[in-house]
Amino acid sequence: MHIKQISVSLSNEPGQFLAVSENLGAEGINIRAISVADTADVSTVRFVTDDPDRTIIVLKSHNYTVKETDVFAVEVPDHPGGLQAILKPLNAAGINVHYFYPYLGRGATGNAIVIIGVDRNNEADEVFRKNWVKTFGDEIYSL
């Protein structure tokens, strides 16, 4: 199951993400997962919120350039090597994982959740279904 990830590019200066957080918090929007990749001048902030559509509206109203991407929120078995349950089937299908980062919470089974960005979402969804990988909010999958 795809979920929406929001990305913004911020100048790499103190207080830039604080402003984003304050704008979203003032609107009652909760950030549930976050990843920051920085260079000397710019940081790319990827995040998942509890209301992505409102997040986009709020950020655009404050003149941020917003990028929306479909990603997966996937439960990971909580044991050594647990990521292999996710990564091996994707690798076998030739699907490239561009990035992943933790979700701030646990799934229904108590396992950790990671956000995964891949190069081919439709094929990844089929791989997850075929291999019974549990995606966040999708009750048909199990670990």
Buried (B, 14 or more C-beta within 10 A) or exposed (E): BBBBBBBBBBEEEEEBBEEBEEBBEEBEBEBBBBBEEEEEEEBBBBBBBEBBEBBBEBBEEEEBEBEEBBBBBBBBBEEEEBBEBBBEBBEEBEBEBEBBBEBEEEBEEEBBBBBBBBEBBEBBBBBBBEBEBBBBEBEEBEB
